[in-house]
Amino acid sequence: MSNSSVSSSSRSSLSIKTPILYALTIQEPFATCIIHGTKRLENRTYYLDIQQLISTSNSKTSDGIWIAIHVSQSKRNLGPKDSTCAIIKYQCWSDLPSVEVMKQNCGKIIGLAKFFNCVEAKEVPDDNVWKSMENNDGTKTNHYCWMIDDVKVLDNPIKCKGSLGIWKVDDLIAKQIWESVGKF
């Protein structure tokens, strides 16, 4: 059968729809610590509904959701007087890249992290977890630990505009990311 005789319904069944990809914008050095380092908990003030994201992303897995890690444009933690990078190097990851290297990734997606669970921070027995914060009125804000069990590094980070919270990645960029990590 020649290509010209393939029906339009056959052509549409031959094309594969790119799965929806969500992203999370994270400041440095924390984004790098997830993708290239040992950070496997992301602390947030809101719950990550993994099953809801799986159902809306047309994902074929039920054991977690791949989320693109987008590096924030902010260089707040990368300034010469900020001790964040020094503390991370000393406490948990001596191979943290230089500030100059991390600045190059600002505004880019650097990889994928597979989130598999979300629990209240009070359930995590780790003194380094951001447990709660007292508000001006004396009330406390709950915090959640988003748990990561796998990461995929992008050899060539992809520049794109991010957003706060979980956001949907543009379809063309999503396709490029899935192809680069061999998931599409």
N, C-alpha and C positions, 0 to 999 in steps of 0.2 A: 504494500500500500504506500503510495507516495504521500509526502507531507501535505500536498494540496488537497488530498482526499480525506484528511482527518477532519471530523466534524467539530464544530465549535464546542459542543459538550465534552468531547474527548480532550480537546485542547485545555479546557478549564480544569478537567480532572488531572491533567498532567502537571499543571502548575501547582507548586506547593506554597501554601500560605505561610508567611513568616509568623512564628508565634509572637504574641504581644510580649514586650519586654518592659519591665518597670525598672526604675533607677532610684537611687538614694544619694543625695548630695551630702558629702562628709568633708569637714575641714581636715587639712593636713596638721599633724603627721598621722592622724588616725586612719585616713583612707589608705595610705601606704602601709600602715601596720596591719590592715586587714588583708590587702591583696598580696603584699610581698613579705609580710611578717607573721607574727604569732597571734594577733588579736582575733579572737573567735567569739567575742560578745560585743554587740553594739548596744549602747545604753540610750534609751529614748524615754520621753515622758508620755508616749502613747503606745498602745498595744498594736502589734503587727498581726493582722488576721491573715495568716498564711493560707488557710483553706479558701478564703474569699479571693485572694490574689490568684491562686491556682485555678479556680473556676473561671475567673474573668480573663485569664491569659491563654486559654486553650492549651495549657501545658499537659503533657502526657504523663507526668509524674504526680504522685500524691505524697512523696516523702520529703517535700520541701519545694522552695521556689528560688530560681536563679534571679538575682537582682543585680543590675549594673551598679558599680561603685563609681560615682562621679565626684571628682575633686572640686571642692568649693573654690571660688575665685578669691576668697578671703585668705590673706597671708598673716592673719592675726597671730597665730601660734608660731610663725616662722621668723619673727623679728629678732634682732640681735639681743634685745633685753628680755625676751621671753624665755622662760626656762623649760617649757613643755618638752622640746626635743631632748634636752639634756637629761631630764627626769626619765623619759622613756628609754634612752640609751643606757642609763645607769640601772634602772629598775628591771627592765624586761627584754630589751632588744638592742644589744650592742652593735648590731649590723645595720641600724637605721641609716638610710641614705643621707647625704648631706642636704642642708637646707636648699642649696642651689639646685640640686637634682629634683627635690620635691616641688619647688616653685615652678619648674618647667611643666608640671602636670596640672597646674591650676586651670580649671575650666574644661577638663578632659575626663572621659571615661577611661579608667585604667584597668578594669577587669570585671569579673562577675563573682559574686559570693552567693553560695547556696544556703539560704536561711531555712532551718528546719523546725524551730520551736521558738516560742515567745513566752517568757515567764516573768512574774513580778520580781523585781530585783531583790526583794527581801527573802526570796526563796533560794538565792544563789549565795553559797557560803564562801564569799571572796571579799576580803577587806578592800580590794581595789575597785569594786563595783560602786558606781555612783548610786547610792541607795535612795536618798530622798533629799529634798530641798525644802527648807522652811520658807514659806511665803511671808510677805510683810505683815499679814494679819495673823501669823502664828500657825496657820494650817500647813500641812505638808503635801507636797505633790508626789504622787506615786511615780516610780520609774520602772521601766521594763527592760529586760535583757533579751535582745534578739540574738538567737544562737546560730552560729555558722558552722557547717561541717565540711565545706569544700570551697575552693576558690579556683578561678581560671584567670590567668594573667593575659592581658592584651599586649602583644609584642609592640604594637604601634598604637598608643593611646589615641582616642578619637575626641576631637574638640567638639563640644556642643554646649548649648545653654542649658543650665540646670534649673531646678526649682526647689522649694522647700518641701519636706516630707517625701512620700513616695510619689513618683510621677512617671507617666508613660513616655517611653523613648520613641522618637520619630521612627516610623516604619523603615525608612531607608537606612538609618543609623543602626536600628535593631538588626536588620538583615546583615549588615556589615559586621556587627559584633558576633552574631551567631555563627557566621561563616568563619570568622577568624579564630574562634575557639573550637571549631569542628562540631558544632551542635546543630547545624542546619544543612 
